[in-house]
Amino acid sequence: MKNAEISARKNDAISRGVGMTTQIYADKAENSEIWDVEGRRYIDFAGGIAVLNTGHRHPKVVEAVKNQLDRFTHTCHQVVPYENYVALAERLNKMVPGNFEKKTIFATTGAEAVENAIKIARCATGRSAVIAFTGGFHGRTFLGMALTGKVVPYKVGFGPMMGDVFHVPFPLEMHGIDVETSLDVLDKLFKADVDPKRVAAIIVEPVQGEGGFYDVPRALMKALREICDEHGILLVADEVQTGFARTGKLFAMEHYDVVPDLTTMAKSLAGGFPLSAVTGRAELMDAPGPGGLGGTYAGNPLAIAAAHAVLDVIDEENLCDRANQLGSRLKQRLEAIRADVPHIMDIRGLGFMNAVEFKVPGTDKPNADFTNAVRLKALEKGLILLTCGVYSNVIRFLAPITIQDEVFNEALDLIEASIREVAAGA
């Protein structure tokens, strides 16, 4: 089979609404490498969009899933429950930040986790309004779209968004928005648009994923906690992309002296198997009545088994430390070429959740064309990269934290070569 042949079939069979970053079709994968149907090898710096912190087919994850496969694949936990679901909830209750009693529910996708967190917040507070941030990404469901702070491609053509969702500018000093501005807009929002006593939750990604890998300034996170406490609002940390060692901590909120009331997670929780969760204060999590939460596939046994293995691997292989080491090496390499490439606007990231942002030289104008050209050049060389950002001018790096040193060094060379070649051509 050829990639082009499958792509032609795809165009006839699959909705164009399912966007695809590449037109290479996977045949097999191992740790940080993918081979397509034509036998070409690629280094994976996308990680299934932050799903593969423990790499493709980690042996411990594969073994755990095989063992579960031999026992049962589905009973629906709400009909015939199983112990490893309970055990995983117990583990997350201990691991998620917060020195208070916690409870957990499982779902299937990150969007479901967000939706359930808002359901819990509304039920627990008796309020309906929710505040999110521009540039944030919280899913493609209708509530997820409404919360997401980016129009193209997520909201285009889908009609009116759900009501009682408000947005505050995310502080990006390089784009002219500081913490004081964000808080001033939030204050005006309370005065002009929504009574804070009607707000159920403020939801925030500790590091914006789709928005451009910008971490929340400490001053803003502290202020959000104080505002929530003052008005009885719940603080929801969306850790769907930031969780499970990516930022050098098990959860990104561990970088702050602030604890959320509810935490959403998914992606790398189960090493490539569909699983998400909400963990939060026990009294909040118990607000909905029996049957108000859950889903047919929520907490699938295979995914639960995989998640237990993922948590073991993160601990046994010291992946938080590994993330900090890899991120430091990547940023050092990017900084080394910065003086020669005036298109580089910023290099940033916590742990191994790193990004490089590009501009038009001599200006602060975002340069989406240059960014995409670097992505395509890298793909041509056998390296899979992803772009992000409201202006699509950021390349984000999401390689498995388990990436082999020799493969990582090869990838660094390809990143540098791709940026330099595009800059020379520009």
C-alpha positions in Angstrom: 0.0 0.0 0.0 1.0 3.6 -0.6 0.2 6.6 1.5 -1.3 8.4 -1.5 -3.6 5.5 -2.3 -5.0 5.4 1.3 -5.3 9.2 1.3 -7.5 9.0 -1.8 -9.7 6.5 -0.2 -9.9 8.6 3.0 -11.1 11.6 0.9 -14.0 9.5 -0.4 -14.8 7.8 3.0 -14.2 10.2 5.8 -15.7 13.7 6.6 -13.3 16.5 5.8 -14.1 17.8 9.2 -11.6 15.3 10.6 -8.4 17.3 10.0 -5.1 15.5 9.5 -1.7 17.0 10.2 0.1 14.5 7.9 -0.8 12.2 5.1 1.4 9.3 6.3 -0.4 6.2 7.4 1.0 4.3 10.4 1.9 0.6 10.1 3.8 0.1 13.4 5.3 2.1 16.3 7.7 1.6 19.1 8.5 4.1 21.9 9.3 7.4 20.0 9.3 6.0 16.4 6.7 5.3 13.8 7.0 3.4 10.5 4.4 4.1 7.8 2.9 1.7 5.4 5.7 2.4 2.9 8.3 1.4 5.5 9.6 4.9 6.1 10.7 5.7 9.7 9.6 8.9 11.5 10.6 10.3 14.9 7.4 11.2 16.7 7.4 14.6 18.4 3.6 14.8 18.4 2.9 11.8 20.7 -0.6 11.5 19.6 -1.1 15.1 20.8 0.4 14.5 24.3 -1.1 11.1 24.8 2.1 9.1 24.7 4.3 10.4 27.6 5.3 6.8 28.2 5.8 6.1 24.5 4.2 3.9 21.9 3.6 0.4 23.2 5.5 0.6 26.5 6.1 -3.1 27.4 4.5 -2.7 30.9 1.4 -1.1 29.4 1.2 -3.8 26.7 1.5 -6.5 29.3 -1.1 -5.0 31.5 -3.6 -4.7 28.7 -2.9 -8.2 27.5 -3.5 -9.6 31.0 -6.8 -7.7 31.2 -7.8 -8.8 27.7 -7.6 -12.4 28.9 -10.0 -11.7 31.8 -12.8 -9.4 30.3 -13.0 -6.4 28.1 -16.3 -4.7 29.1 -19.0 -5.1 31.6 -19.9 -1.4 32.1 -18.8 -0.3 35.6 -22.2 1.0 36.3 -23.7 -2.5 35.8 -21.0 -5.0 36.9 -18.1 -3.0 38.5 -14.5 -4.1 38.8 -11.8 -3.6 41.4 -9.1 -2.1 39.3 -11.4 0.9 38.6 -11.7 1.4 42.4 -7.9 1.0 42.8 -7.1 3.6 40.1 -9.5 6.1 41.7 -7.7 5.5 45.0 -4.3 6.2 43.4 -5.5 9.4 41.7 -7.1 10.6 45.0 -3.7 10.4 46.6 -1.7 11.8 43.6 -3.8 14.8 42.6 -2.8 18.0 44.4 -4.8 19.0 47.4 -4.6 18.0 51.1 -8.2 17.1 51.5 -10.5 14.1 51.0 -11.0 13.5 47.3 -13.1 11.3 45.0 -12.8 10.4 41.3 -14.9 9.5 38.3 -13.7 8.1 35.0 -14.9 9.0 31.5 -13.5 8.3 28.0 -12.2 11.6 26.5 -10.8 14.9 27.8 -13.9 16.7 26.6 -16.1 14.4 28.7 -13.9 15.1 31.7 -14.4 18.8 31.3 -18.1 18.4 30.7 -18.4 16.3 33.9 -16.3 18.8 35.9 -18.7 21.6 34.9 -21.7 19.4 35.7 -20.3 18.7 39.1 -19.5 22.4 39.7 -23.0 23.4 38.7 -24.7 20.8 40.8 -22.5 21.5 43.9 -22.9 25.3 43.8 -26.4 25.6 42.4 -24.9 28.1 39.9 -24.7 28.0 36.1 -22.1 30.5 34.7 -18.5 29.4 33.8 -15.5 31.6 33.1 -12.7 30.4 30.8 -9.7 32.1 29.0 -9.0 33.1 25.5 -6.6 30.7 23.8 -7.8 27.8 26.1 -8.8 24.5 24.6 -11.3 22.3 26.4 -12.8 20.0 23.8 -15.0 19.8 20.7 -18.3 19.0 22.3 -20.8 21.9 22.5 -19.8 22.9 26.0 -16.1 22.2 25.2 -16.4 24.5 22.1 -18.1 27.2 24.2 -15.3 27.1 26.8 -12.5 27.0 24.1 -11.0 30.4 23.4 -10.2 29.8 19.7 -12.6 30.2 16.9 -10.8 28.6 13.9 -11.3 25.7 13.4 -13.2 24.7 16.5 -16.3 27.0 16.4 -16.7 27.8 12.7 -20.0 26.8 11.3 -21.5 25.3 14.4 -23.9 28.0 15.3 -24.6 29.6 18.7 -22.5 28.5 21.5 -23.9 27.4 24.9 -24.9 30.3 27.1 -23.5 31.4 30.5 -19.9 31.0 29.3 -17.6 34.0 29.5 -14.0 34.6 28.5 -11.2 36.6 30.0 -8.0 37.5 28.1 -5.1 35.1 28.9 -2.0 37.2 29.9 0.5 37.2 27.1 2.9 40.0 27.7 4.7 39.5 24.3 1.2 40.2 22.7 0.4 43.1 24.9 -1.7 41.5 27.7 -0.4 41.3 31.3 -1.8 39.8 34.5 -3.2 43.2 35.6 -5.1 43.5 32.3 -6.6 40.0 32.7 -7.7 40.7 36.2 -9.2 44.1 35.3 -11.3 42.5 32.5 -12.4 39.8 35.0 -13.5 42.6 37.4 -15.3 44.4 34.7 -17.0 41.1 33.7 -18.4 40.8 37.2 -19.6 44.4 37.1 -21.1 44.4 33.6 -22.0 40.8 32.5 -22.4 38.3 35.3 -22.8 38.4 39.0 -19.9 36.5 40.6 -22.5 34.8 42.9 -23.9 33.2 39.8 -20.5 31.8 38.6 -20.1 28.1 39.3 -16.5 27.7 38.1 -13.4 29.2 36.6 -11.6 26.7 34.4 -8.0 27.2 33.4 -5.2 25.1 31.8 -2.0 25.5 34.0 -0.2 25.6 30.6 -2.3 26.3 27.6 -2.0 23.5 25.1 -3.6 24.4 21.8 -3.2 28.0 22.8 0.5 28.0 22.5 2.2 26.4 25.5 2.0 29.5 27.7 2.0 28.7 31.4 -0.2 30.7 33.7 1.7 33.4 35.6 2.0 32.6 39.3 0.4 36.0 40.1 -2.7 35.2 38.1 -3.1 31.7 39.5 -2.9 33.1 43.0 -5.4 35.8 42.2 -7.8 33.3 40.7 -7.7 31.2 43.9 -8.4 34.2 46.0 -11.3 35.4 43.7 -12.8 31.9 43.8 -12.6 31.8 47.6 -14.1 35.2 47.9 -17.1 34.5 45.8 -17.6 30.8 46.4 -16.5 29.9 42.9 -14.8 26.5 42.1 -11.4 26.5 40.5 -11.1 23.8 37.9 -7.6 22.9 36.6 -7.7 21.4 33.1 -4.7 19.0 33.2 -5.8 17.0 30.1 -2.6 17.9 28.2 -0.3 18.9 31.1 -0.7 15.9 33.3 1.4 12.8 34.0 5.0 14.1 34.1 4.9 16.2 31.0 5.8 19.5 32.8 8.4 17.8 35.1 5.7 17.2 37.8 3.0 14.6 37.9 0.5 17.5 37.5 1.3 21.0 36.3 -0.5 22.5 39.3 2.3 21.3 41.5 4.3 24.2 40.1 2.0 26.6 41.9 1.2 27.3 45.6 -2.4 26.9 44.6 -4.7 23.9 44.8 -7.8 23.5 42.5 -11.1 22.2 43.7 -11.5 19.9 40.6 -8.9 18.5 38.3 -9.6 17.1 34.8 -7.2 14.7 33.1 -7.0 12.4 30.1 -4.5 11.9 27.2 -1.4 10.3 28.8 -3.3 8.9 31.7 -3.6 5.5 29.9 -0.7 5.5 27.4 -2.9 5.6 24.3 -6.0 3.9 25.5 -9.1 6.2 25.8 -9.5 7.2 29.5 -10.2 10.4 31.3 -11.0 11.4 34.8 -12.2 14.1 37.2 -10.8 14.2 40.7 -11.8 16.7 43.3 -13.0 17.5 46.7 -15.1 14.6 48.0 -18.1 16.8 49.0 -18.2 18.3 45.5 -17.8 15.0 43.7 -20.7 13.6 45.7 -23.1 16.5 44.8 -24.7 14.7 41.7 -27.1 11.9 42.5 -26.5 8.3 41.4 -26.7 8.0 37.7 -26.0 11.7 37.1 -22.4 10.9 36.1 -20.8 8.1 34.1 -21.2 6.5 30.7 -21.3 3.2 28.9 -17.6 3.1 28.2 -16.5 5.2 31.1 -13.5 3.5 32.8 -13.1 0.8 30.2 -11.3 -2.1 31.9 -8.4 -2.2 29.3 -7.8 1.5 29.7 -7.9 1.2 33.5 -5.3 -1.5 33.4 -3.1 0.6 31.1 -3.4 3.5 33.4 -2.1 1.5 36.4 0.9 0.5 34.3 1.5 4.1 33.2 1.6 5.3 36.8 4.0 2.6 37.6 6.3 3.5 34.7 6.3 7.2 35.6 7.4 6.3 39.1 9.8 3.5 38.2 11.5 5.3 35.4 11.6 8.7 37.1 9.9 10.4 34.2 9.3 13.7 36.0 13.1 14.1 36.3 13.6 12.8 32.8 11.1 15.4 31.5 13.1 18.2 33.1 16.3 16.9 31.6 14.9 16.5 28.1 13.2 19.9 28.1 16.4 21.6 29.3 18.4 20.0 26.4 15.8 21.0 23.9 15.6 24.6 25.0 19.4 24.9 25.1 19.6 23.7 21.5 17.0 26.2 20.4 18.7 29.0 22.3 22.0 28.2 20.5 20.5 28.9 17.1 18.4 31.9 18.2 21.0 34.5 17.4 21.2 33.2 13.8 17.5 33.0 13.3 15.7 36.3 13.8 12.3 34.6 13.2 12.5 33.1 16.7 10.3 35.2 19.0 10.3 33.0 22.1 11.5 29.6 23.5 9.6 28.4 26.6 8.1 25.5 28.5 7.9 23.7 31.8 9.6 20.3 31.9 9.3 18.6 28.5 6.2 20.7 27.5 8.2 23.0 25.2 7.5 25.4 22.4 9.2 27.8 20.0 7.3 30.8 18.7 8.1 32.5 15.4 7.6 36.1 14.2 8.3 38.2 11.1 11.9 39.4 11.6 12.1 43.0 12.8 8.5 42.9 14.1 6.4 41.3 16.8 4.0 40.0 14.1 3.2 36.3 14.4 4.6 34.3 11.4 2.3 31.3 10.8 3.8 30.7 7.3 7.3 30.3 8.6 6.0 28.0 11.4 4.2 25.7 9.0 7.2 25.7 6.7 9.4 24.4 9.5 6.8 21.7 10.3 6.8 20.6 6.7 10.5 20.6 6.3 10.9 18.5 9.5 8.3 16.0 8.2 10.3 15.8 4.9 13.3 14.9 7.0 11.4 12.3 9.0 10.3 14.2 12.1 6.7 14.7 13.1 5.9 18.1 14.7 2.7 19.9 15.6 1.9 23.6 15.5 -0.4 25.5 17.9 -1.3 29.0 19.1 -4.1 31.4 18.4 -2.0 32.7 15.5 -0.7 29.2 14.5 2.8 30.5 14.9 4.1 28.1 17.6 5.7 24.7 17.2 5.0 22.5 20.3 7.2 19.5 21.2 5.5 16.5 22.6 7.8 13.6 22.2 7.5 10.6 24.6 9.4 11.3 27.8 10.7 7.7 27.3 12.5 8.7 24.1 15.9 7.0 23.6 18.9 9.4 24.0 20.2 8.5 20.5 16.8 9.2 18.9 16.4 12.4 20.9 19.9 13.7 19.7 18.9 12.8 16.1 15.7 14.8 16.5 17.5 17.8 17.9 19.7 17.8 14.8 16.6 17.6 12.5 14.9 20.4 14.4 17.9 22.7 14.0 18.4 21.8 10.4 14.7 22.4 9.5 14.6 25.8 11.2 17.9 26.9 9.6 17.0 25.7 6.1 13.6 27.5 6.2 15.2 30.7 7.6 17.8 30.6 4.9 15.1 30.2 2.2 13.0 33.0 3.7 
